Amino acid sequence: KGVKGGVRINKSLDEVSLRDLVGAIDNIEEIDRCVLGFSRCNSNDPCILHSYWLDPKTMINSMLSGKNLEELAKKTNISNL
């Protein structure tokens, strides 16, 4: 951790997914939990919103896992990540 709160990444940017980054600063597992907070919500015992949350959850997980920091840096024209 840097003096001003920054961090240094010890991997190549193409090895760090956005899911890795989000997981380092937030609880990424929250995405996979019941949107209403029920502990027993699953495909066998779904809450009322379970089927509505499946597609967005899948899209979020796919997007975060499918992109890496190198792609993000190129897209935003940041050369010194």
N, C-alpha and C positions, 0 to 999 in steps of 0.2 A: 504494500500500500504506500502510495506516495505522500509527501509532506502535505499536499493540499487535498488529499482524499482520493486521488486517482489510483489506478492499479496498473500493473504491468502484466501483460499476457505472455506466458512462457511457451506458447504454442504458435504455430503458423496460423495466420488469420483464416486460412481456408480449412483449418481443423476445428474451428470454434463455431458451432451453430448458434443461431439466435436463441434456440432453446437453452443451450448451455449458458449463454449470457443472461437470459431472464432467470434461469435457475440459480445463478450465482447471486442475484440481487433480490429475488423474490421467491415465494414458494410456488414453483411451477406445477406442483402436484394439485394445486387448487383447481386447475383447468379440468382435471379428470374427476373431480368430486361432483356430487349432486348440486345442481344450480340452486336448489332450495335448502341445501345443507343437511338433507336426510342421510343418515349413515347407512341405511339399508337399501338405498336406491341403486338398482342395477337392471339389466335387461330382463331378469326373471321377476323382479319385484320393483317396477318403475314408479317414480313419482309422476304427477300429472304433467310435468314439463320435460320429462326424460327424453321423449322422442323429438321434441323441439330443439333440445340442446345438443343432440348427437351430431348433426351436420355442422353447426358452428364450431363445436369442440374439435371435430375431425379436421376442419379447415385450419383452425388456429394451430393445432399440433403439427399438421403437415407443413404449414408455412414456416413455423419456427424451426422445425427440424430440417427443412429443405433449403434453408438459406444460411450462409455463413458470413462472418465478419468481413472477409475479403470482398464478397459481393456487395455488401452494404457500403463499404468504403469506396468502391468504384462507382456505385450508383449516386453517392452523395459527394463525390469528388474530394474525399478526405484522403490525404496521402500519408498522414503521420499518426495512424492509430496505434 
